């Protein structure tokens, strides 16, 4: 018999959610192509951090981040953002040598416009977060504070040979403490290929190694975030061609759940967004949740997108809030769907909207002026 998802109560705990991941700066030239840009907005980001920040700033939850920080001005800039977001930091600190690092990573990401797609590339050379390893944090001491939910993801796991082992070490401590464990697959072939190339491996070996690593991690997970492509490429699960159905058709996703549960009987929930991209600024948006053997589908809406980066993390954080707050699965899914949608209407990777706005949109609200 399948075990159901059990959420620890808030009483006697310090954090509703603890995230483990890399903190990065995102340089955003807006709609100007990089080769022509002379000014950039700086956003503090990181998939796991985005979830912790959204839960803090929009949903009023008590969150924390375990990450690497470098003691130099960019590190301090990031620390200020974490502090402003109300996220409790647990840092492994690194000294900067004045020339080569270690560094806080940079993600370069423009917004695109119309028929011109967004462009994303990285500078993660000598990244401090990639130096994190088992033993970098005292997980038993952290979880002794009382933590209801632990979250990490596939991008952080791809940074180095040591980061996946750190994720597993943290998940083992989380399970021991009775916390819910979630993981966003966020499969990025480019990151896994570069890390593998440093070890002298081919792209094929990189893909196989990524699947082995992610499968090992997912063996500890309760709540998995990932679409059909993540499940197939990241976990090596067989399934229908991901392009064979419409982007908003949930049938391919739900058809894979038997395979997920067969290989990972520990998993109690899988969720993802559904997005049909008509142009850079016009998307159809939906979301799906499989929880305790039952399937749920959100409404669909049309998005006028300002900045799409972070929408998936916005969905995850709204969904997690709903589950942590004891909402029904339908309500939790709608909160994630609504928050992810609203997050695409503002610049940057993290939430600039209120809980009232999220709840109103989740309940069928419109864009009529609020007076």
Buried (B, 14 or more C-beta within 10 A) or exposed (E): EEEEBEBBEBEEBBBBBBBBBBBBBBBBBBBBEEEEBEEBEBBBBBBBBBBBBBBBBBBEBBBBBBBBBBEBEBBEEBBEBBEEBBBBBBBBEBEBEEEEBBBBBBBBBBBBBEEEEBEBEBBBEBBBBBBBBBEBBEBEEBBEBBBBBBBBBBBBBBBBBBBBBBBBBBBEBBBEBEBBBBBBBBBBBEBBBBBBEEEEBEEEBBBBBBBEBBBBBBBBBBBBBBBBBBBBBBBBBEBEEBEEBEBBEBEBBBEBBEBBBEBBEBBBBBBBBBBBBEEBBEBBBBBBBBBEEEBBBBBEEEBEBEBBBBBBBBBBBBBBBBBBBEBEBBBBBBBBBBBBBBBBBBBBBBBBBEBEBBBBBBEEBEEEEEE
